[in-house]
Every structure is written in C-alpha cells, then in structure tokens.
C-alpha cells in the first residue's frame, strides 16, 4: 500500500490524503570499494592487497570493510595476483576483482675483502660473506659467493668474485686486489776463528836468536803462510 498526503498552503485548497495498492522496490547499491595492489622489492615479508569498502549513506557512510576479503599475500619474487571479493549484504551488491602483487629481486648485502701482506709461501685470496635483507634474521647467502683466484707469489693479482643470486636476489660481481710484497730472507753468515801458522825456514847460529813472531787470530780461512826470518 502506497499513501500520500497533500498539505495545502493556499486557502483555495484543502489538505488531502490518498492511498492505493502498490509495491515499492529498492534495489541494492554498489558499495564504494577501493582495492590497491603492491609493488616493491623483496624484503622477506608477505605483501598483499590493501583496501576498504564503504556505503553510500550520507553524511556518514556505513563502514563495510568487514565484508571485503583481499585475497592472497606473497613473499617471494615475482609475487602474484590477489583476487579480492566483497560479500555484499541486504543493501549492497557483492563484488570481486583482482590486483597485482609485484615483488622484484633485492640486492644481497655482500662484503668482499682483498689481501695485503708479505710473501710467506702460502696462497692468499679474497675473504667475504653474503647475507639477505630479511629482518631480524637475514638469510645466510655465503654459499652463493665465489671469491675468485688465490695467489702465492709476489706481486699477487686480482681476485674476481661473483655472487650467483637466486629467486629473490640479484646476481653480482666485482674485483679486489691481492697484494703480496717481497719477504726478507732468513740469512745466516758464520765467520771463522783460526791460528796464524808461521814457518821459519832460516837456520840460526847458537849465539843468535830468531826474530820473535807473534801468532794472531784472524777471521778468515788460512791454509798456510810461510815467512822467512832474517837474523842480524
């Protein structure tokens, strides 16, 4: 039953009421739905769609976000598609849609150090490590890091390192110097202590005395010294 009331503001007309058998149809409204995808670099966390839903009431729209389901979340590269749905209710139509969750590769935290030292007969090369960006516990990625050549002799060389990368991390590469300088040899020099040998070849008379020879110590190898003594 539909009814109407006429209220006259003109003295020439009287108020009136009327009614008739009728049905009034109110259709469901479309909720105001906003859903956004995600674009970002891999960080070890799950990412998905964000969004909200509101009614058409004015001045205070109904909060319909509880009826909105945002679909799957993704952690690893390349991400995926979040398929969202809105349940609807008596006054609002259901709805659905899709948004992209795009996750790109991160740069690993890579540390590679060269070497500087004195020759010691051992091989020396780069040292280093690689870790992820996850927090609070970064992934250990050192198994993907290759540190290049090692060097034993002077002057050393260049160690060309590479990082393989994986699904979530970009590959990388670089170079570090391996500098080996000359060592001091272990040198031992031994002197010599010996006796000066003097052989007198002259003969002397019984009333003569030979020249006095004093033995001296010298620091070199002496095989034989022959000295002829002269008598006065």
C-alpha positions as CSV (number, residue, x, y, z in Angstrom):
1,X,0.0,0.0,0.0
2,X,1.3,3.4,-1.0
3,X,-0.1,6.5,0.5
4,X,0.3,10.3,0.0
5,X,-0.6,13.4,2.0
6,X,-1.2,16.8,0.4
7,X,-0.8,19.8,2.7
8,X,-2.2,23.0,1.2
9,X,-0.6,26.3,1.7
10,X,-3.3,28.0,-0.4
11,X,-6.6,29.0,1.1
12,X,-8.4,27.8,-2.0
13,X,-7.4,24.2,-1.4
14,X,-7.9,21.9,1.4
15,X,-5.5,19.2,2.7
16,X,-6.0,15.8,1.2
17,X,-4.8,12.2,1.7
18,X,-4.9,9.3,-0.7
19,X,-3.7,5.7,-0.8
20,X,-3.5,2.9,-3.4
21,X,-2.3,-0.6,-3.5
22,X,1.3,-0.6,-4.8
23,X,4.7,-2.1,-4.2
24,X,7.9,0.0,-3.7
25,X,11.1,-1.6,-4.9
26,X,14.6,-0.6,-3.6
27,X,17.5,-2.1,-5.4
28,X,20.8,-3.0,-3.9
29,X,23.5,-0.3,-4.2
30,X,27.1,-0.8,-5.3
31,X,29.4,-0.3,-2.3
32,X,32.3,2.2,-2.7
33,X,35.3,-0.2,-2.9
34,X,38.9,0.7,-3.2
35,X,41.5,-2.1,-3.5
36,X,45.2,-1.5,-4.3
37,X,47.9,-3.9,-5.3
38,X,51.5,-3.8,-4.2
39,X,54.8,-3.1,-6.0
40,X,58.1,-3.4,-4.1
41,X,61.5,-5.0,-3.6
42,X,61.8,-8.4,-1.8
43,X,62.2,-7.9,1.9
44,X,61.3,-11.3,3.3
45,X,57.8,-10.1,4.4
46,X,54.5,-11.1,3.0
47,X,52.7,-8.5,0.9
48,X,49.1,-8.4,-0.4
49,X,46.4,-6.1,-1.5
50,X,45.1,-3.3,0.7
51,X,41.6,-1.8,0.6
52,X,38.4,-0.7,2.1
53,X,34.6,-0.6,1.4
54,X,32.0,2.0,2.4
55,X,28.3,2.5,1.9
56,X,26.5,5.3,0.0
57,X,24.9,6.8,3.1
58,X,25.3,10.5,3.7
59,X,26.7,12.2,5.5
60,X,28.1,9.2,7.3
61,X,28.7,6.2,5.0
62,X,28.5,2.7,6.5
63,X,31.8,1.0,7.1
64,X,31.6,-2.2,5.0
65,X,35.3,-3.2,5.1
66,X,34.5,-6.3,7.2
67,X,32.7,-7.6,4.1
68,X,35.9,-7.2,2.0
69,X,38.4,-10.1,1.5
70,X,41.7,-9.1,0.0
71,X,42.9,-12.4,-1.3
72,X,46.4,-14.0,-1.2
73,X,49.6,-12.4,0.1
74,X,53.0,-13.2,-1.4
75,X,56.6,-13.2,0.0
76,X,58.8,-14.2,-2.9
77,X,59.7,-12.8,-6.3
78,X,57.8,-12.3,-8.6
79,X,54.7,-12.0,-6.4
80,X,51.3,-12.9,-7.8
81,X,47.6,-11.9,-8.2
82,X,45.4,-11.1,-5.3
83,X,41.8,-12.0,-6.1
84,X,39.5,-9.9,-3.8
85,X,35.8,-10.4,-3.0
86,X,33.1,-8.3,-1.4
87,X,30.4,-10.3,0.2
88,X,27.6,-7.7,-0.1
89,X,24.6,-7.7,2.2
90,X,20.9,-6.8,2.1
91,X,21.6,-3.3,0.8
92,X,24.8,-3.8,-1.2
93,X,25.7,-6.0,-4.1
94,X,28.6,-8.5,-3.9
95,X,31.6,-7.7,-6.0
96,X,35.0,-9.1,-6.9
97,X,38.2,-8.2,-8.7
98,X,42.0,-8.7,-9.0
99,X,45.1,-6.7,-8.3
100,X,48.8,-7.4,-9.0
101,X,51.3,-8.0,-6.2
102,X,54.7,-7.3,-7.9
103,X,57.9,-8.2,-5.9
104,X,61.3,-7.6,-7.5
105,X,64.7,-9.0,-6.6
106,X,66.7,-7.4,-3.9
107,X,70.5,-6.7,-3.7
108,X,72.2,-9.0,-1.2
109,X,74.4,-7.5,1.4
110,X,77.9,-8.6,0.1
111,X,81.2,-7.9,1.8
112,X,84.4,-9.0,0.0
113,X,87.9,-8.0,1.2
114,X,91.2,-8.3,-0.6
115,X,94.6,-9.1,0.9
116,X,97.8,-7.2,1.6
117,X,100.8,-9.0,3.1
118,X,104.4,-10.2,2.9
119,X,105.3,-13.3,1.0
120,X,105.1,-16.4,3.2
121,X,104.8,-19.3,0.8
122,X,101.1,-19.7,1.3
123,X,98.2,-19.0,-1.1
124,X,96.2,-15.9,-0.3
125,X,92.9,-14.7,-1.7
126,X,89.8,-12.7,-1.0
127,X,87.6,-13.2,2.0
128,X,83.9,-12.4,2.3
129,X,80.3,-13.1,3.1
130,X,76.8,-12.5,1.7
131,X,73.6,-12.1,3.7
132,X,70.0,-11.3,2.9
133,X,67.8,-8.4,3.7
134,X,65.4,-10.3,6.0
135,X,64.8,-8.9,9.5
136,X,65.5,-9.7,12.2
137,X,67.4,-12.8,10.9
138,X,69.0,-12.3,7.5
139,X,69.4,-15.3,5.3
140,X,73.0,-16.7,5.0
141,X,73.8,-16.5,1.3
142,X,77.6,-17.0,1.5
143,X,77.2,-20.4,-0.3
144,X,76.3,-18.4,-3.4
145,X,79.5,-16.3,-3.2
146,X,82.6,-17.3,-5.1
147,X,85.8,-15.4,-4.1
148,X,87.9,-16.0,-7.2
149,X,91.6,-16.9,-7.5
150,X,94.2,-17.1,-4.8
151,X,97.9,-16.1,-5.2
152,X,101.1,-17.3,-3.6
153,X,103.9,-15.3,-5.2
154,X,104.8,-11.6,-5.5
155,X,103.1,-9.4,-6.6
156,X,99.8,-11.2,-6.1
157,X,97.0,-10.4,-8.5
158,X,93.2,-9.7,-8.8
159,X,90.5,-11.8,-7.3
160,X,87.4,-11.6,-9.4
161,X,84.4,-12.6,-7.2
162,X,80.9,-13.5,-8.3
163,X,77.6,-13.9,-6.5
164,X,75.1,-16.3,-8.1
165,X,71.9,-14.7,-6.9
166,X,68.7,-16.7,-6.6
167,X,64.9,-16.2,-6.9
168,X,64.9,-13.3,-4.5
169,X,68.4,-11.8,-5.0
170,X,70.1,-10.3,-8.0
171,X,73.5,-11.7,-9.2
172,X,76.5,-9.5,-8.6
173,X,80.3,-9.4,-9.3
174,X,83.4,-7.4,-8.5
175,X,87.1,-7.4,-8.1
176,X,89.6,-7.0,-5.2
177,X,93.4,-6.8,-5.1
178,X,95.6,-9.5,-3.6
179,X,98.9,-7.6,-2.9
180,X,101.9,-9.7,-1.9
181,X,105.2,-8.0,-1.2
182,X,108.8,-9.4,-1.0
183,X,109.9,-11.0,2.2
184,X,113.3,-10.7,3.9
185,X,115.2,-14.0,3.5
186,X,116.5,-15.7,6.7
187,X,120.2,-15.2,6.2
188,X,122.9,-16.7,8.4
189,X,126.6,-15.9,7.9
190,X,129.3,-17.6,10.0
191,X,132.8,-16.2,10.5
192,X,136.0,-18.2,11.2
193,X,138.4,-18.3,14.0
194,X,141.9,-19.8,13.3
195,X,145.6,-19.6,14.2
196,X,148.2,-18.0,12.1
197,X,150.8,-20.6,11.2
198,X,154.3,-19.3,10.8
199,X,157.1,-21.5,9.5
200,X,160.7,-20.2,9.8
201,X,162.9,-21.6,7.1
202,X,166.2,-20.0,8.0
203,X,168.6,-21.6,10.4
204,X,170.5,-19.6,13.0
205,X,173.7,-20.0,14.9
206,X,173.8,-20.9,18.5
207,X,174.5,-17.4,19.6
208,X,171.7,-15.9,17.5
209,X,168.1,-15.6,18.5
210,X,165.3,-15.8,16.0
211,X,163.0,-13.0,15.3
212,X,160.0,-13.1,17.6
213,X,156.8,-14.0,15.7
214,X,153.5,-13.4,17.4
215,X,150.6,-15.5,16.5
216,X,147.5,-13.5,15.7
217,X,143.9,-14.5,15.3
218,X,142.2,-13.7,12.0
219,X,138.6,-14.2,10.8
220,X,139.2,-15.9,7.5
221,X,140.3,-19.3,6.3
222,X,144.1,-19.6,6.3
223,X,145.7,-22.5,4.6
224,X,149.4,-21.8,5.1
225,X,151.7,-18.8,5.5
226,X,155.4,-19.1,5.0
227,X,157.6,-16.4,6.4
228,X,161.4,-16.3,6.1
229,X,163.1,-14.9,9.2
230,X,166.1,-12.7,8.9
231,X,168.8,-12.7,11.6
232,X,171.2,-9.9,12.5
